[in-house]
Amino acid sequence: MKCSLGNVSRISPLVAVVLTAGSLAACNSDSLEKGRGATSILALMQNDSMGDAAADAMNPYDADKRYRGTLRLANQNYAGEPLYMQLFLDNVKDEDASVRSAATRAIANHGTPDHVPILIERLKDKDDLVRGEAARGLQRLHNPIAIPALVDAMRDPEAAAMNEPTEELASVRADAASALAQYPEDRVVQALIAGLADQSLAVNTASRDSLRTLTGQDFGLERRDWLAWYKGSDRPFAAGRPYEYPIFRRDQEWYEYLPFVSGPPNEAPATPAGLPMDRPTAAAK
């Protein structure tokens, strides 16, 4: 299907918006069907939408195109197929930080618990944005091998000992604290209680929320109360609640009520890939 809007210069701006949105939707639908079942990345070049994104994502000369192409693919539902995943795995090692960040997001969106070691590696990246994507990615993929890296990523430089790993960016520490809420283990609770003393209120709040999820208790931001309760509890996770990772959600804009215009890309609440449905909630210390 060759997509063309024709001559829209003679119609009103409002109608142009509607026609453009409708035509693009049709193009994207056709392109998506062509991409399913492709046996090589080159085969994806046969359609305009995915082909352009894949070509950009592999552009050896332009990092900005690699970033934009990777990000476009990262946000598509069909990009979990092996061909796309291999592209993401290649780009997560790119010399450009923006490309690495987009590929990290893609792996988080479409990966499996087996990809957690890659996110752990990116959690130590020199670039702030990449580390942030890795921390958020570890909220979506479940694998206990991530616990030590997440605990390290929670450490505040102002409070940690000189010989311990630290994370300077408060948002990364907060995202790491959120990711730990899926692991009902003693070392996790200790790290989260320590997070209540972080210099950042965002980290304090994330640590409290994770403690509430893991234990079903709520002692606010009071470290002393949390410690006293935890030391006196034989089954600290008995009342724990199921973990759902933070999602994107916003209200609908006025123009998104127009025909053929997609609504906001809101996500549905979900549990991390690989999280056992019968996870232990009554584990003893």
Secondary structure as GFF3:
##gff-version 3
##sequence-region A 1 285
A	DSSP	alpha_helix	13	35	.	.	.	ID=ss1
A	DSSP	three_ten_helix	41	46	.	.	.	ID=ss2
A	DSSP	alpha_helix	48	57	.	.	.	ID=ss3
A	DSSP	alpha_helix	63	74	.	.	.	ID=ss4
A	DSSP	three_ten_helix	77	80	.	.	.	ID=ss5
A	DSSP	alpha_helix	82	91	.	.	.	ID=ss6
A	DSSP	alpha_helix	97	110	.	.	.	ID=ss7
A	DSSP	three_ten_helix	113	115	.	.	.	ID=ss8
A	DSSP	alpha_helix	116	122	.	.	.	ID=ss9
A	DSSP	alpha_helix	128	137	.	.	.	ID=ss10
A	DSSP	three_ten_helix	144	146	.	.	.	ID=ss11
A	DSSP	alpha_helix	147	153	.	.	.	ID=ss12
A	DSSP	alpha_helix	170	179	.	.	.	ID=ss13
A	DSSP	three_ten_helix	180	182	.	.	.	ID=ss14
A	DSSP	alpha_helix	186	195	.	.	.	ID=ss15
A	DSSP	alpha_helix	201	215	.	.	.	ID=ss16
A	DSSP	alpha_helix	223	231	.	.	.	ID=ss17
A	DSSP	three_ten_helix	254	257	.	.	.	ID=ss18
###
